[in-house]
Amino acid sequence: MRKETKPSRAIDRPKFPFVQLNAAMTADGKLAPASRVFEPFGSKRDQELLYQLRAGADAVMAGARTVDLFPATLEPGAKKYRQQRLRNKLSEYNIRVVATGSGTLNPDAEIFKHRHSPIIILASKKISPEKLKVLRSLADDVGIFGKSEIDFRAAMSWLRSKWKIKRLVCEGGGALNDAMLRAGMVDEIYVTVCPLLFGGAQAPTLADGEGFTTLGKAMPLRLKSIRKIKEELFLVFTPDQTKQRR
Ligand SMILES: NC(=O)c1ccc[n+]([C@@H]2O[C@H](COP(=O)([O-])OP(=O)(O)OC[C@H]3O[C@@H](n4cnc5c(N)ncnc54)[C@H](OP(=O)(O)O)[C@@H]3O)[C@@H](O)[C@H]2O)c1
């Protein structure tokens, strides 16, 4: 078993982006406290991993609540990471993708004040014409996929063909992660387990939403690497290839 915290190399998928899900979670699997007010709780090393993953990706994606409950910009960060992107033959600033099925994303969210790179909105047919109009005026592109929830298989295929996104980092939250996992669109799962416990049934977890409702339907994973640094565990899982729905 490899022991690493460095991101792996991209595998080129002809139809979809190669998707790396990344999250920091507590020992009880929570992404934030029940208040949902997010304050980064991972170490500097965990932050480094986040920016290293972004530095290897064409795009970073998050759900509406992750973007508007916290002033998230989904940008590449400091100059050293932007230079790393250029060395990786990527644009200096990654594309940003936000999932907001019914368009509840706050138009005043911080992300719209940072215009170094395109912002793409993914929505479903649940979005009202009014909300769609507002988001169209703020984003560089809006893709509508699926009736009641976003069809992420179709959305990823569109991002690959229209926006040439070969590698995408999915940064949660729990609702988005769940939808991406259920759609079979995740290739690697980076989890940093932090020495902390939030508890609380309402606190977001690594994968919320519908989930896989029985053990028989659960997603089998393989543990690809593990590393303990101080009090944190850096884990990388891959879905069992033989059962992936690609
Ligand atoms: N520790 C970490 O690494 C980490 C990382 C990210 C987030 N977080 C925390 O997690 C919390 C947010 O997570 P969350 O689960 O509440 O929200 P989320 O996944 O960030 O966003 C949820 C929203 O995304 C849209 N969405 C997600 N899946 C969808 C689907 N299948 N179809 C259509 N739309 C979909 C919906 O927007 P509409 O309402 O517009 O339909 C939904 O309300 C925050 O507290 C955040 O700080 C922690």
The ligand as a Gaussian input file, in Angstrom:
#p B3LYP/6-31G(d) Opt

LIG

0 1
 N      -15.077000      19.655000       5.887000
 C      -15.088000      19.822000       4.589000
 O      -14.153000      19.421000       3.894000
 C      -16.281000      20.474000       3.935000
 C      -16.310000      20.578000       2.535000
 C      -17.422000      21.145000       1.954000
 C      -18.495000      21.569000       2.717000
 N      -18.437000      21.473000       4.064000
 C      -19.593000      21.891000       4.884000
 O      -20.758000      21.143000       4.495000
 C      -21.915000      21.952000       4.643000
 C      -22.651000      22.065000       3.332000
 O      -23.040000      20.790000       2.902000
 P      -24.532000      20.522000       2.417000
 O      -24.665000      19.071000       2.199000
 O      -25.473000      21.196000       3.347000
 O      -24.643000      21.351000       1.071000
 P      -23.917000      21.305000      -0.363000
 O      -23.742000      19.902000      -0.820000
 O      -22.739000      22.197000      -0.341000
 O      -25.010000      22.059000      -1.233000
 C      -26.322000      21.556000      -1.252000
 C      -27.032000      22.179000      -2.404000
 O      -26.415000      21.795000      -3.640000
 C      -27.391000      21.489000      -4.603000
 N      -27.344000      20.041000      -4.873000
 C      -26.584000      19.102000      -4.282000
 N      -26.856000      17.889000      -4.815000
 C      -27.801000      18.089000      -5.741000
 C      -28.511000      17.245000      -6.636000
 N      -28.304000      15.919000      -6.668000
 N      -29.423000      17.783000      -7.460000
 C      -29.659000      19.104000      -7.421000
 N      -29.026000      19.978000      -6.618000
 C      -28.114000      19.452000      -5.786000
 C      -28.735000      21.856000      -3.987000
 O      -28.987000      23.205000      -4.338000
 P      -30.478000      23.801000      -4.430000
 O      -30.914000      24.007000      -3.014000
 O      -30.326000      25.071000      -5.181000
 O      -31.327000      22.787000      -5.146000
 C      -28.464000      21.692000      -2.505000
 O      -29.326000      22.427000      -1.670000
 C      -21.441000      23.305000       5.123000
 O      -21.539000      23.374000       6.517000
 C      -20.007000      23.317000       4.645000
 O      -19.233000      24.238000       5.351000
 C      -17.341000      20.947000       4.688000

